[in-house]
Amino acid sequence: PCTGGYYCDSPQLSEPTGGCSEGYYCTLGAYSSTPTDGITGNVCPPGSYCPANSTEPVSCPLGTFSNASGNSDVSDCQICSLGNFCGDNGLTEPSGKCSAGYFCPEGQ
């Protein structure tokens, strides 16, 4: 089968057809650069991004979030907004509002 991060558009190829497209991830046996079957790969889910040739989604880093699917770069993860905090990796929305008496700058 085709190796992770790549796809093979027909069986028994000696080399992969090409790399998985940005915004998607390809696991073993992908037959398309943009798989959506959830078995050989899928569109990159919210809270993550998938550069070209991804084998799995990469979580948005601490201090960021993304509610969109199909992200391809860490810059697609939004910085946590002023007055909110993002306390974990891979968030689809801020974790919550800053507690009374505390200051939460952007990216916290």
SULNORBEL-V292796 format. One record per helix or strand. SS is the DSSP state (H for helix, E for strand). FROM is the first residue (numbers start at 1). TO is the last residue. If there is no record, write none. Layout:
BEGIN
SS|FROM|TO, SS|FROM|TO
END
This chain:
BEGIN
E|6|7, E|18|19, E|24|26, E|41|43, E|48|49, E|58|59, E|64|65, H|74|76, E|78|79, E|84|85, E|96|97
END
